[in-house]
């Protein structure tokens, strides 16, 4: 009888310990960064999702990659940002890594600067990264196509100088031919 009680206690201990060792995202070991962004807190987005990207690596509490899990990015400024109807998400590879497209447009008025928004990155119900970022898009009116109306917004910004200009895509402080070449690369790009 004593042996049976000892075996029962050991089995119960193992069963209760297993959930404690389950892989869950550990925020301090996860990483999120914007790929291609001109500076750390400024991103450039397009309704087609082919501008700057977000790189995410999800690690567990043992510094092991979490593979095959959905990573989702949400933005807080829903009044001035138009995120694709399909949302922003992807599935981690065997290294716990995923590169996310950012199919987003913006809602601008005549003298709107870059749009500021909070963002949050989650996996398995855990927030692994969050922060605030300035957002620029060649789709100034969330149509969601970069078209002639968007070009008229770009033209309003032509040769302006200063900080946080919505059409300063290369972040050099002036809206000039370099910015126009970047805008032109996204001409007629469309999202959902």
N, C-alpha and C positions, 0 to 999 in steps of 0.2 A: 504494500500500500504506500509506503514512504517513497519507493521508487516511482510509482505512478504519479504521486503528487509532485515530485521533483521534475519529472518529464513534462507534466502539465504546466508547471510554472515556467519552464524553459521555453515551451512552445508559445505560451502567452506572451512572454517577454519578446520573442522574435517577432510575433505578429504585431505587437504594439510598436516595435522599433522600426519596422519597415517603412511606414509613412514618414518618419523623421529623416530617412535617407533618400526620399524621393527627390528627383531633380526638379528644381524650380529655379526660375531666373533670379540671380543674385545681382542686384543693382550695381554694387561696387565693382563687379567684374565684367559687366556689360559695357558696350561702347556704342555711341551714336555720333555720326559726323556727317556733314553735308559735303558731298563730293563735287568738285568743280566750282564751288562758291568763291567769289572774289575775296571775301573776308569772312571771318568766322560767324558773324551774326547777321549776314545778308544772304538770302537765297534768290535765285532767278528761276522762275517756273513758267511752264507753258501748258496749255490745255492738252497737248499731245503727250506731255510727260517726258519730253526729250531735252530738257535743260539740265539744271543741277539735280543731283540725286541725293538720297540719304543712304549711307552705309550703316548697317546695324549688325553687331555681333552679340549673341545671347549666350551667356555662360551661367553655369549653376554654381552652387555654393562650394563645390570642390574644384572650381576653375575648369570644368569640362564643358564642351560645347553642347548646346541643346539643339538637336536636329529635328527637322520635320514639323516645326511649330509655326503657327501664323503670328507674324509681327504686324501690328497696326499702328499707323500714325494718325492722330487727330489734331486739328488746328482749332484754336479757341475763337478766332475772329471770324465767325460765320456770316457777319453782316457785310464784310468787305472782301472776303475770299470765296471763290466758287470752286470747291473741290469736286472732281469727277464723281458722277453718280455711283460709280463702282467702288469709290473710296480709295484709300491708300493702304495696301497690305501686300505681304509676300510671305513665302515659306522659307524657313532657314534650311541651309544645306548641311552636309555632314560636319562642317566646321562651325555651325551655329551662325553662319553669315547670310545676310540677304542685302541686296542693293535694291532700293525702292525708287520707282519713278514718282514724280510729284506732279500729277496732272491737275494744275490749278490755274485759274484766272483771277483777276482782281476787279473790283468795282471802283472806278476812279471818277472824280469830278475834275473840273478844269485845273485847279492848282493843288491836287492831292500829292503829298509826298509819298515815299514808300510806305507801305502798309505794315503795321506792326501786329504781330500775333504771337500768342503762346502756342506751344505744341507739346504733345505728349506721345511717347512711344510705349506701347504695351505688348506683352507676350504672356499668354497663359493667365490672364487676369492680373498680372503684376505690371506696374509702371516701372520701366527700366531706364527711361531718360525723359527729361522735360526741360523746357527753357522758353526763351523769347527770341524771336527772329524778325528781321525786316524782310518783306516779300516784294519782289518785282516780277511783273509778267508783261509780255507784249500783247496779251489779251486784256486790255484796259477796261472792257465793259462786260466781261463774262458772257460773251455771245454764244457759244464757246469756240469761236474761230478768230484767228488773227487776220483781220481784213482791213478794208479802207477806213472804217470808223476808228479802228485802233491806230492806223497810220496818222489820222488827224490828231489824236492825242499825242503821239510821238512828235508831230510837227509843232504842237504847242510848246513842247519842251526844248525844241531845237536851239542849240547854242546857249542854253541856260548854264550857269555855273553855281556851285554850292554843294552843300551836304544833303544826303538823303533824297536826291532827285529820282523820281520813279522811272525815268528813262536812261539813267546813267548805268547801263548794264555792265560796264567794265570797272565801275567804281573809281574813276579817276577825277571826279569832281566837275566834269563838263559833259554835256550831251552833244556829241559830235559825230563825225563820220564813222569812227570805230563802233559807237553805239548803234548807228544806223545799220552797219554791216551785221551786227548781232541780231537786231530786230528783223532784218531781211532774211536771215537764216530760218526764221520761224514763220515766215509769210504763208498764209493759208493753212497753217497747222490747226487741227481741230480735235476736240475731245468730245466726251459724251455728257 
